[in-house]
Amino acid sequence: MPELPEIETIRADLSRKILNKKITEVVVKKPRLVKSGTSKFKKILINNKITKINRRGKLIIAVLKSGNFLLIHLKMTGQLIYQKKNKITAGGHGELDNKKLPNKFSHIIFTFSDNSQLFFNDMRQFGYMKIVDEKELDKILNQFGIEPLDKDFNLKTFKKVLQNRKTNIKQLLLNQKLIAGIGNIYADEICFYAKVKPSRKVLTLNEAEIKKLYQGSKQILKTAIKKRGTTFNNYRDADGKQGSFVSFLKVYGRAGELCKRCKNGKIKKIKQGGRGTHYCPDCQN
């Protein structure tokens, strides 16, 4: 699933591709992926324009000229693929073949006035699009926790998020109602940075560990955005480039390999809360 750095990369790059282009046609092949009703969806979008693209956690928020908002969530296997003439640029999940468009995974298709197109592809069909007004948008955004790269996300704020939590640290980092945007990849990397085992209970963390978790959250996400996200399989951003943060990964996807830090332990992968979790049993306590 694309996480904060990947979604931020898509947001920034698509902002250079589709802003202020009139939408001339909308094709919806899988109506259930449109959460606001197909008729309303098409009526609002056709002849409208996207004037700005924002992000909240892993949610893409396209601001429409009409005053409405188009919400896009890629979930597990969603992609946004922009095509102009023969040039294809994509961002999102990496395991779909985008050489020929539209294909069987192209469930929602936007056509713009310059004949360029934006495809919403989703193999497992967990993603969605939804049109909302400002009131509904505010209600949705209020369900998200603080952004880890927000100026208000400081050590004091982080401590407040941790206060009296009985869960483990990884589950807390993944809780979008507490901290928005961190997913499985970066939660594992943050815990490794702090030398904290992901299954550690929040209440057992000491002051130094809390500080390192906070610092790791900021530093790792900033670096991942700078490197245009993490590449697995064929992930591409909206300029058709691969993210390069994969070369910076210390634990995620490295099960059985020697730890890059202690040079002694082998990275272990376990199931935690239904998710694969990676850590070094020797230098994470």
C-alpha positions as CSV (number, residue, x, y, z in Angstrom):
1,M,0.0,0.0,0.0
2,P,1.3,3.5,-0.8
3,E,2.1,5.4,2.4
4,L,2.6,9.1,3.1
5,P,5.9,9.5,1.1
6,E,4.4,7.7,-2.0
7,I,1.1,9.6,-1.8
8,E,2.9,12.9,-1.3
9,T,5.1,12.2,-4.4
10,I,1.9,11.4,-6.4
11,R,0.2,14.6,-5.2
12,A,3.1,16.8,-6.1
13,D,3.7,15.2,-9.5
14,L,0.1,15.1,-10.6
15,S,-0.2,18.7,-9.6
16,R,2.1,19.4,-12.5
17,K,0.0,17.3,-14.9
18,I,-3.7,17.8,-14.5
19,L,-4.5,21.1,-12.8
20,N,-7.0,23.5,-14.5
21,K,-7.7,21.1,-17.3
22,K,-11.4,20.7,-18.1
23,I,-12.8,17.3,-17.5
24,T,-14.7,16.4,-20.7
25,E,-15.6,12.7,-20.0
26,V,-15.8,10.4,-17.0
27,V,-16.2,6.6,-17.5
28,V,-17.1,4.5,-14.4
29,K,-16.7,0.8,-15.1
30,K,-17.0,-0.3,-11.4
31,P,-19.7,1.8,-9.8
32,R,-19.1,0.4,-6.3
33,L,-15.7,2.1,-6.3
34,V,-17.5,5.5,-6.4
35,K,-18.8,6.2,-2.9
36,S,-20.9,9.2,-3.8
37,G,-23.2,7.6,-6.5
38,T,-22.2,7.4,-10.2
39,S,-24.7,9.9,-11.5
40,K,-23.8,12.6,-9.0
41,F,-20.1,11.8,-9.5
42,K,-20.2,12.3,-13.3
43,K,-22.5,15.3,-13.2
44,I,-20.2,17.2,-10.8
45,L,-17.0,16.2,-12.6
46,I,-17.8,16.7,-16.2
47,N,-16.9,20.3,-17.4
48,N,-15.3,20.8,-14.0
49,K,-11.6,21.4,-13.3
50,I,-9.2,20.3,-10.6
51,T,-7.5,23.5,-9.3
52,K,-5.4,22.0,-6.5
53,I,-4.4,18.6,-5.1
54,N,-3.9,18.2,-1.3
55,R,-3.1,15.2,0.9
56,R,-4.2,14.1,4.4
57,G,-2.4,11.0,5.6
58,K,-2.8,8.6,2.7
59,L,-5.9,10.4,1.3
60,I,-5.6,12.5,-1.9
61,I,-7.9,15.5,-1.9
62,A,-8.5,17.1,-5.3
63,V,-10.0,20.6,-5.0
64,L,-12.6,21.2,-7.8
65,K,-13.4,24.6,-9.3
66,S,-17.1,24.1,-8.4
67,G,-16.2,24.1,-4.7
68,N,-16.6,20.4,-4.2
69,F,-13.8,18.0,-3.4
70,L,-12.8,14.7,-5.0
71,L,-11.4,12.2,-2.5
72,I,-9.1,9.4,-3.8
73,H,-7.8,6.6,-1.6
74,L,-5.6,4.0,-3.3
75,K,-5.8,1.5,-0.5
76,M,-3.9,-1.8,-1.2
77,T,-3.5,-2.0,-5.0
78,G,-4.8,1.3,-6.4
79,Q,-3.0,3.4,-9.0
80,L,-3.4,6.8,-10.6
81,I,-2.0,6.6,-14.1
82,Y,-1.8,9.7,-16.3
83,Q,-1.5,9.3,-20.1
84,K,-0.9,12.0,-22.7
85,K,-0.4,10.8,-26.2
86,N,2.0,7.9,-25.9
87,K,3.6,9.0,-22.6
88,I,2.4,7.1,-19.5
89,T,3.3,8.2,-16.0
90,A,2.0,6.4,-12.9
91,G,2.0,6.3,-9.2
92,G,0.7,3.9,-6.6
93,H,0.8,0.1,-6.3
94,G,3.5,-1.5,-8.4
95,E,2.2,-4.9,-9.6
96,L,-0.1,-3.9,-12.4
97,D,0.8,-3.8,-16.1
98,N,0.2,-0.3,-17.4
99,K,1.7,-0.8,-20.9
100,K,-1.8,-0.9,-22.5
101,L,-4.5,1.4,-21.3
102,P,-7.3,1.1,-20.5
103,N,-7.0,-2.5,-19.3
104,K,-9.1,-4.8,-17.2
105,F,-8.0,-3.0,-14.0
106,S,-9.0,0.5,-15.3
107,H,-12.2,1.1,-13.3
108,I,-12.6,4.9,-13.5
109,I,-11.3,7.0,-16.5
110,F,-11.1,10.8,-16.7
111,T,-10.6,12.4,-20.1
112,F,-9.4,16.1,-20.2
113,S,-9.9,18.7,-22.9
114,D,-6.4,18.1,-24.3
115,N,-7.3,14.4,-24.8
116,S,-5.0,13.3,-22.0
117,Q,-6.5,10.8,-19.6
118,L,-6.2,9.8,-15.9
119,F,-6.9,6.2,-15.1
120,F,-7.8,4.8,-11.7
121,N,-6.6,1.2,-11.7
122,D,-7.2,-1.2,-8.9
123,M,-6.6,-4.9,-9.0
124,R,-8.2,-5.8,-5.7
125,Q,-10.7,-3.0,-5.8
126,F,-10.3,-1.8,-2.2
127,G,-9.7,1.8,-3.3
128,Y,-12.3,4.4,-3.9
129,M,-13.3,7.9,-5.2
130,K,-15.8,10.1,-3.6
131,I,-17.3,13.6,-4.1
132,V,-17.9,15.6,-1.0
133,D,-18.7,19.2,0.0
134,E,-16.7,21.3,2.5
135,K,-18.8,20.2,5.5
136,E,-18.4,16.5,4.8
137,L,-14.7,17.0,4.0
138,D,-14.2,18.6,7.4
139,K,-16.0,15.7,9.1
140,I,-13.7,13.2,7.4
141,L,-10.5,15.1,8.0
142,N,-11.4,15.4,11.7
143,Q,-11.1,11.6,11.9
144,F,-7.4,11.8,11.1
145,G,-4.6,12.3,13.7
146,I,-1.8,14.7,13.4
147,E,0.5,14.7,10.4
148,P,4.0,13.5,11.4
149,L,5.6,16.2,9.2
150,D,3.3,19.0,10.4
151,K,4.9,21.9,12.3
152,D,2.7,21.2,15.3
153,F,4.1,17.6,15.5
154,N,6.7,18.1,18.1
155,L,8.1,15.9,20.9
156,K,5.5,17.2,23.4
157,T,2.7,16.4,21.0
158,F,4.1,12.9,20.3
159,K,4.3,12.3,24.1
160,K,0.7,13.3,24.4
161,V,-0.3,10.8,21.6
162,L,1.5,8.1,23.5
163,Q,0.1,9.0,26.9
164,N,-1.8,6.1,28.7
165,R,-1.9,3.9,25.5
166,K,-2.0,0.2,26.3
167,T,-1.3,-0.9,22.8
168,N,2.1,-1.8,21.3
169,I,4.2,0.9,19.5
170,K,3.7,-0.4,16.0
171,Q,-0.1,-0.5,16.3
172,L,0.0,3.0,17.6
173,L,2.1,4.3,14.7
174,L,-0.3,2.6,12.3
175,N,-3.4,4.1,13.9
176,Q,-4.5,6.8,11.4
177,K,-6.7,8.4,14.1
178,L,-3.6,9.2,16.1
179,I,-0.9,9.8,13.5
180,A,-1.9,10.1,9.8
181,G,0.1,8.6,7.0
182,I,2.5,6.0,8.5
183,G,2.0,2.5,7.2
184,N,3.6,-0.9,7.6
185,I,6.9,-0.1,5.8
186,Y,7.8,3.1,7.7
187,A,6.5,1.9,11.1
188,D,9.0,-1.0,10.9
189,E,11.8,1.5,9.9
190,I,10.9,4.0,12.6
191,C,11.0,1.2,15.3
192,F,14.4,0.1,14.0
193,Y,15.8,3.6,14.1
194,A,14.7,3.9,17.7
195,K,16.1,0.4,18.6
196,V,12.6,-0.5,19.8
197,K,11.0,-3.9,19.1
198,P,7.7,-3.2,17.3
199,S,5.7,-5.3,19.7
200,R,6.9,-3.3,22.8
201,K,4.0,-1.9,24.8
202,V,3.9,1.9,24.7
203,L,3.8,2.1,28.5
204,T,7.2,0.4,28.7
205,L,9.0,3.0,26.6
206,N,11.5,5.2,28.4
207,E,12.2,8.9,27.7
208,A,15.2,8.2,25.4
209,E,13.2,5.7,23.3
210,I,10.3,8.0,22.9
211,K,12.6,10.8,21.7
212,K,14.2,8.4,19.2
213,L,10.8,7.3,17.9
214,Y,9.8,10.9,17.4
215,Q,13.0,11.8,15.6
216,G,12.8,8.7,13.5
217,S,9.3,9.5,12.4
218,K,10.3,12.9,11.1
219,Q,13.7,12.0,9.6
220,I,12.6,8.8,7.8
221,L,9.5,10.2,6.3
222,K,11.4,13.4,5.1
223,T,14.1,11.3,3.6
224,A,11.6,9.0,1.9
225,I,9.8,11.9,0.3
226,K,13.1,13.3,-0.9
227,K,13.9,9.9,-2.5
228,R,10.4,9.8,-4.0
229,G,9.2,6.9,-1.9
230,T,10.0,3.2,-1.7
231,T,10.0,1.0,-4.8
232,F,8.7,-2.5,-4.7
233,N,8.3,-4.5,-7.9
234,N,7.3,-1.9,-10.6
235,Y,6.2,1.1,-8.5
236,R,6.4,4.3,-10.5
237,D,5.6,7.8,-9.4
238,A,3.7,10.3,-11.6
239,D,6.8,11.1,-13.7
240,G,7.4,7.4,-14.4
241,K,10.4,7.3,-12.1
242,Q,11.1,4.7,-9.4
243,G,11.3,5.8,-5.8
244,S,14.8,5.2,-4.4
245,F,14.2,4.9,-0.7
246,V,14.3,1.1,-1.0
247,S,18.1,1.3,-0.8
248,F,17.7,3.0,2.6
249,L,15.5,0.3,4.1
250,K,17.1,-1.3,7.2
251,V,14.6,-4.0,8.0
252,Y,11.5,-4.0,5.8
253,G,11.7,-6.7,3.1
254,R,15.0,-7.9,4.5
255,A,13.9,-11.0,6.4
256,G,16.8,-13.5,6.9
257,E,19.4,-10.9,6.0
258,L,22.2,-9.7,8.3
259,C,21.4,-6.5,10.3
260,K,23.0,-3.5,8.7
261,R,23.6,-1.9,12.1
262,C,24.8,-4.5,14.6
263,K,26.2,-6.8,11.9
264,N,25.2,-9.8,14.1
265,G,21.5,-10.4,14.2
266,K,19.4,-11.6,11.2
267,I,16.3,-9.6,10.4
268,K,13.2,-11.5,11.5
269,K,9.7,-11.3,10.1
270,I,6.7,-12.1,12.2
271,K,3.0,-11.5,12.0
272,Q,1.8,-8.7,14.2
273,G,-1.8,-7.6,14.1
274,G,-2.3,-9.4,10.8
275,R,0.7,-7.6,9.2
276,G,4.2,-8.7,8.4
277,T,6.6,-7.0,10.9
278,H,10.4,-6.8,10.4
279,Y,12.9,-6.2,13.2
280,C,16.4,-7.2,14.4
281,P,16.2,-9.5,17.5
282,D,19.7,-8.5,18.5
283,C,19.6,-4.7,18.6
284,Q,15.9,-3.9,19.0
285,N,14.6,-4.4,22.6
